[in-house]
Amino acid sequence: MRKMMTAAAVAVMTASAATGASAWEPTKPVEIVVAAGAGGASDQMARMMQAAIQKNNLMKAPVVVSLKGGASGAEALIYMKSSEGDPNKVLIAYSLIYMLPLSAKIPFNWRELTPVSVMAFDQFVLWDNVDGPKTVKEFIDAAKASKDGPFKMGGTGSKREDQVLTVGIEKKTGAKFSYLPYKSGGEAATQLVGKHTESNVNNPSENLEVWRANQVRALCVFDSERISYKTKVTDTQSWNDVPTCKEQGLDLTYLMLRAMFLPGKVTPEQVAFYEDLFKKITETPEYKDYMEKQALKPAFITGKEMVKFLEKDDAENTALMTEAGFVAK
């Protein structure tokens, strides 16, 4: 009997140790912090995660989405920085965490937060009007030969991903562009349809409807591999039919992370809870449907591998920003 009791005690202790890393869970509302305004990509992702958690009963505590897009997203970064030790706030982060501190010189470093997981990547596409050049080579040749001044490249915001990509195209090809920042990818798409610009580098979802309507052309995707989705979007093409820019002779790649961060100084048990939660989200129908509809690249990276990725991604973004002359003195 004594041996049986001892064995039972060991079993309980072993089970407790195995589950201890995720024993903590929130007891009050969890705030998903969005460093942008309503309706943008980060807001849409936050709403998807909120719905996935609720519909699949992944967490007892309720989820609220908090939009903090003031000062181009700096509001959200400073808010998270000032929330040390609070495990009820999670930030949806993207390349803003590298670029904004460089361009606006705000006192923020992503290392002050706690990385939890990379959830997906945005792939960017070079677009022109359907009446414009049909290949990347034709497009670059036309840009170089333009007698009406530089081709106009529409984008979202200044000194951010779209403008960095535009500078990258210039440096790779020798073509010159006049970059025009708009308030949203949707506005950049409208300007391209109306031929007020010659091109943009919107991500897939921002040009989806005008591509489907055969008003714009997807020239190439800035990734080392094609977008994976093979369901037809237009009458003749799926996302997978769009070649990479490298295939078209433009050797330029850029991916934008979609990642989750907790404030600094949270506990390992709290990090483990959210790692498990976000992993479960990636397995839900809501996540899978969202990935395909937005043509995002699914991913799930945590722990040391995530930190290793962030260090590399930070260095690459810093190099691009520096080369483009976008780093504030």
Secondary structure, 3 states (H helix, E strand, C coil): CHHHHHHHHHHHHHHHHHHHHHCCCCCCCEEEEECCCCCCHHHHHHHHHHHHHHHCCCCCCCEEEEECCHHHHHHHHHHHHCCCCCCCEEEEECCHHHHHHHHHCCCCCHHHCEEEEEEEEEECEEEEECCCCCCHHHHHHHHHHCCCCCEEEEEECCCCHHHHHHHHHHHHHCCCEEEEEECCHHHHHHHHHCCCCCEECCCHHHHHHHHHCCCEEEEEECCCCCCCCCCECCCCCEHHHCCECCCCCCCCCCEEEEEEEECCCCCHHHHHHHHHHHHHHHCCHHHHHHHHHHCCEEEEEEHHHHHHHHHHHHHHHHHHHHHHCCCCC
